Amino acid sequence: METKRTKLWRSKQGFRVFKARMIYYASFEREYLTADGRHVPLHWFELAKTHWAQVYRSTGTPCSCWMCRGMEYDRLEFKRETRRIIREFEE
């Protein structure tokens, strides 16, 4: 049975990905400080309500700076590094 990829389906998939991103980012910050000075546990839906998190609705990285971009994977460099580690263990 084929899945009809309609506008509703794309909307649901977009929300699913956004929710997964928010859960991932909320796992780094265990609690946040409220205006009255209390430490409250951070949930993904509270993080999703913040203004700065809205950029993650449409993209995985908010900008192209070195901090947001993350580590770039280089397959050849990975192979070289693996070979170097194996050579060190053989010696």
Secondary structure, DSSP 8 states (H G I E B T S, - for coil): ------HHHHHHHHHHHHHHHHHHHHTT--EEE-TTS-EEE--HHHHHHSSGGGGGGT-SSS--SHHHH-----HHHHHHHHHHHHHHHH-
